[in-house]
Amino acid sequence: MGFVVTSLIFAVVGIIASFGAGICCNRGPSTNLLHLTLIITATVCCWMMWAIVYLAQLKPLIVPVLSEGE
């Protein structure tokens, strides 16, 4: 899977979690806003962590150098 496909998967999971929290935990407008904010923040943070790790492996900054004896 590529970068775009997995990013879309993160977006879809975030949207599903937002709707699920709205349906399951409907306690008022301020609580719903808090739940939505927490879900969006968690989704974005998880996506950013995955993206950083993915891109670091795609184009590493440090290239291993083998000596003649190895």
C-alpha distances in whole Angstrom, upper triangle without the diagonal:
4,7,8,6,7,10,11,10,13,15,15,16,19,20,21,22,24,26,26,28,30,31,32,33,36,38,39,38,38,36,34,33,33,30,28,28,27,24,23,24,22,19,19,20,17,15,17,17,13,13,16,15,11,13,16,14,13,17,19,23,25,25,26,29,31,35,37,38,34
4,6,5,6,9,10,11,13,14,16,17,19,20,21,23,25,26,27,29,31,32,33,34,36,39,39,38,37,36,33,32,32,30,28,27,27,24,22,23,22,18,18,19,17,14,15,16,12,11,14,13,10,11,14,13,11,14,17,20,23,23,25,28,30,34,36,37,34
4,6,5,6,9,10,11,12,14,16,17,19,20,21,23,25,26,27,29,31,31,32,34,37,37,35,35,33,31,30,29,28,25,25,24,21,19,20,19,16,15,16,14,11,12,13,10,8,11,11,8,9,12,12,10,13,16,19,22,22,25,28,30,34,37,38,35
4,6,5,6,9,10,11,12,14,15,17,18,20,21,23,24,26,27,29,30,31,33,35,35,33,33,32,29,28,28,27,24,24,24,21,19,20,19,15,15,17,15,11,13,15,12,10,14,15,12,12,16,16,14,17,20,22,25,26,28,32,34,38,40,42,38
4,5,5,6,9,10,11,12,14,15,17,18,20,21,22,24,26,27,28,30,31,34,35,33,33,32,29,28,28,26,23,24,24,20,19,20,19,15,15,17,15,12,14,16,13,12,16,16,13,14,18,17,16,19,22,25,27,28,30,33,35,39,41,42,39
4,5,5,6,9,10,11,12,14,15,16,18,20,21,22,24,26,26,28,30,32,33,32,31,30,27,26,26,24,22,22,21,18,16,17,16,12,13,14,12,9,12,13,9,9,13,13,10,13,16,15,15,18,20,23,25,26,28,32,34,38,40,41,38
4,5,5,6,9,10,11,13,14,15,17,19,20,21,23,25,26,26,28,31,31,29,29,28,25,24,24,22,19,19,19,16,14,15,14,10,10,12,11,7,10,12,9,8,12,13,11,13,16,16,16,18,21,23,26,27,29,33,35,39,42,43,39
4,5,5,6,9,10,11,12,14,15,17,18,20,21,23,24,25,27,29,30,28,28,27,24,23,24,21,19,19,19,16,14,16,15,12,12,15,13,10,13,15,13,12,16,17,15,16,20,20,19,22,24,27,29,31,33,36,39,42,45,46,43
4,5,5,6,9,10,11,12,14,15,16,18,20,21,22,23,25,28,29,28,28,26,23,23,23,20,18,19,18,15,14,16,14,11,12,14,12,10,13,14,12,13,16,17,15,17,20,20,19,23,25,27,30,31,33,36,38,42,45,45,42
4,6,5,6,9,10,10,12,14,15,16,18,20,21,22,24,26,27,25,25,23,21,20,20,17,15,16,15,12,11,12,11,7,8,11,8,7,10,12,10,11,14,15,14,16,19,19,19,22,24,26,29,30,32,36,38,42,45,45,42
4,5,5,6,9,10,11,12,14,15,17,19,20,21,22,25,25,23,23,22,19,18,19,16,14,14,14,11,9,12,11,8,9,12,11,9,12,14,13,13,16,18,17,18,21,22,22,24,26,28,31,33,35,39,41,45,47,48,45
4,5,5,6,9,10,11,12,14,15,17,18,19,21,24,24,23,24,22,19,19,20,17,14,16,16,12,11,14,13,10,12,15,13,12,15,17,15,16,20,20,19,21,24,24,24,27,29,31,34,35,37,41,43,47,49,50,47
4,5,5,6,9,10,10,12,14,15,16,17,19,22,23,22,23,21,18,18,18,15,13,15,14,10,10,13,11,8,11,13,11,11,14,16,14,16,19,19,19,21,24,24,24,27,29,31,34,35,37,41,43,46,49,49,46
4,5,5,6,9,10,10,12,14,15,16,17,20,21,19,19,18,15,15,15,12,10,11,11,7,7,9,9,6,9,11,10,10,13,15,14,16,19,20,19,21,24,25,25,28,29,31,34,36,38,41,43,47,50,51,47
4,5,5,6,9,10,11,12,14,15,16,19,19,18,19,17,14,14,15,12,10,12,12,9,8,12,12,9,12,15,14,13,16,19,18,19,22,23,22,24,27,28,28,30,32,34,37,39,41,44,47,50,53,54,50
4,5,5,6,9,10,11,12,14,15,19,20,19,20,18,15,16,16,13,11,14,14,10,11,14,13,11,14,17,15,15,19,20,19,20,24,24,24,26,29,29,29,32,34,36,38,40,42,46,48,51,54,54,51
4,5,5,6,8,10,10,11,13,16,18,17,18,15,12,13,13,10,9,11,11,7,9,12,11,9,13,15,14,14,18,19,18,20,23,24,24,26,28,29,29,32,33,35,38,40,41,45,47,51,54,54,50
4,5,5,6,9,10,10,11,14,15,14,15,13,9,10,11,8,6,9,9,6,8,11,11,10,13,15,15,16,18,20,20,21,24,25,25,27,30,31,31,33,35,37,39,41,43,47,49,53,56,56,53
4,5,5,6,9,10,11,14,15,14,16,14,10,12,13,10,9,12,13,10,11,15,15,14,16,19,18,19,22,23,23,24,27,28,28,30,33,33,34,36,38,40,42,44,46,50,52,56,59,59,55
4,5,5,6,8,10,13,15,15,17,14,11,13,14,10,10,14,13,10,13,16,15,14,17,19,18,19,22,23,23,25,28,28,28,31,33,34,34,37,38,40,43,45,46,50,52,55,58,58,55
4,5,5,5,8,10,12,12,13,10,8,10,10,7,8,11,10,9,11,14,13,13,17,18,18,19,22,23,23,25,28,29,29,31,33,34,35,37,38,40,43,45,46,50,52,56,59,59,55
4,6,6,6,9,10,10,12,10,6,9,11,8,8,12,12,11,13,16,16,16,18,21,21,22,24,26,26,27,30,31,31,33,36,37,37,40,41,43,45,47,49,53,55,59,62,62,58
4,6,6,10,12,13,15,12,10,13,14,11,12,15,15,14,16,19,19,18,21,23,23,24,27,28,28,30,32,33,33,36,38,39,39,42,43,45,47,49,51,55,57,60,63,64,60
4,6,9,12,14,15,12,10,14,14,11,12,16,15,14,17,19,18,18,22,23,23,24,27,28,28,30,32,33,33,36,38,38,39,42,43,45,47,49,51,54,56,60,63,63,59
4,6,9,11,12,8,7,11,11,8,11,14,13,13,16,18,17,18,21,22,22,24,27,27,28,30,32,33,34,36,38,39,40,42,43,45,47,49,51,55,57,60,63,63,60
4,6,8,10,8,6,10,11,10,11,14,15,14,17,19,19,20,23,24,25,26,29,30,30,32,34,36,36,38,40,41,42,44,45,47,49,52,53,57,59,63,66,66,63
4,7,8,6,7,10,11,10,12,15,15,16,18,20,21,22,24,26,26,28,30,31,32,34,36,37,38,40,42,43,44,46,47,48,51,53,55,59,61,64,67,67,64
4,6,6,6,9,10,11,12,14,16,16,18,20,21,22,24,26,27,28,30,32,33,34,36,38,39,40,42,44,44,46,47,48,51,54,56,59,62,65,68,69,65
4,6,5,6,9,10,10,12,14,15,16,18,20,21,22,24,26,27,28,30,32,32,34,36,37,38,40,42,43,44,45,46,49,52,54,58,60,64,67,67,64
4,5,5,6,9,10,10,12,14,15,16,18,20,21,22,24,26,27,29,30,31,33,35,36,37,39,41,42,43,44,45,47,50,52,56,58,62,65,66,62
4,5,5,6,9,10,11,12,14,15,16,18,20,21,22,24,26,27,29,30,32,33,34,36,37,39,40,42,43,44,46,49,51,54,57,60,63,64,60
4,5,5,6,9,10,11,12,14,15,16,18,20,21,22,24,26,27,28,30,32,33,34,36,38,38,40,41,43,45,48,50,53,56,59,62,63,59
4,5,5,6,9,10,10,12,14,15,16,18,20,21,22,24,26,27,28,30,31,32,34,36,37,38,39,40,43,46,48,52,54,58,61,61,58
4,5,5,6,9,10,10,12,14,15,16,18,20,21,22,24,26,27,29,30,31,33,35,36,37,38,39,41,44,46,50,52,56,59,59,56
4,5,5,6,9,10,11,12,14,15,16,18,20,21,23,24,26,27,28,30,32,33,34,36,37,38,41,43,45,49,51,54,58,58,55
4,5,5,6,8,10,11,12,14,15,16,18,20,21,22,24,26,27,28,30,32,32,34,35,37,39,42,44,48,50,53,57,57,54
4,6,5,6,9,10,11,12,14,15,16,18,20,21,22,24,25,27,28,30,31,33,33,34,37,40,42,46,48,52,55,55,52
4,6,5,6,9,10,10,12,14,15,16,18,20,21,23,24,26,27,29,30,32,32,33,36,38,40,44,46,50,53,53,50
4,5,5,6,9,10,11,12,14,15,16,18,20,21,22,24,26,27,28,30,31,32,35,37,39,43,45,49,52,52,49
4,5,5,6,9,10,10,12,14,15,16,18,20,21,22,24,26,26,28,29,31,33,36,38,42,44,48,51,51,48
4,5,5,6,9,10,10,12,14,15,16,18,20,21,22,24,25,27,28,29,31,34,36,40,42,46,49,49,46
4,6,5,6,8,10,11,12,14,15,17,18,20,21,23,24,26,26,28,30,33,34,38,41,44,47,47,44
4,6,5,6,9,10,11,12,14,16,16,18,20,21,22,24,25,27,29,32,34,37,40,43,46,47,44
4,6,5,6,9,10,10,12,14,15,16,18,20,21,22,23,25,27,30,32,36,38,42,45,46,43
4,5,5,6,9,10,11,12,14,15,16,19,20,21,22,23,25,28,30,34,36,39,43,43,40
4,5,5,6,9,10,11,12,14,15,17,18,20,21,22,25,27,29,32,35,38,41,42,39
4,5,5,6,9,10,10,12,14,15,16,18,19,21,24,26,28,32,34,38,41,41,38
4,5,5,6,9,10,10,12,14,15,16,17,19,21,24,26,30,32,36,39,40,37
4,5,5,6,9,10,11,13,14,16,16,17,20,22,24,28,30,33,37,37,34
4,6,5,6,9,10,11,12,14,15,17,20,21,23,27,29,33,36,36,33
4,5,5,6,8,10,10,12,13,16,18,20,22,26,29,32,35,36,33
4,5,5,6,9,10,11,11,13,15,18,20,24,26,30,33,34,31
4,6,5,6,9,10,10,12,14,16,18,22,24,28,31,31,28
4,5,5,6,9,10,13,15,16,18,22,24,28,31,32,29
4,5,5,6,8,10,13,15,17,21,24,27,30,31,28
4,5,6,5,8,10,12,14,18,21,24,27,28,26
4,6,6,9,11,11,13,17,19,23,26,27,23
4,6,10,12,12,14,18,20,24,26,28,25
4,7,9,10,13,16,19,22,25,27,24
4,6,7,10,13,16,19,23,24,22
4,6,10,13,16,19,22,24,22
4,6,9,13,16,19,21,18
4,6,10,13,16,18,16
4,7,10,13,14,12
4,7,10,12,10
4,7,8,6
4,6,6
4,6
4
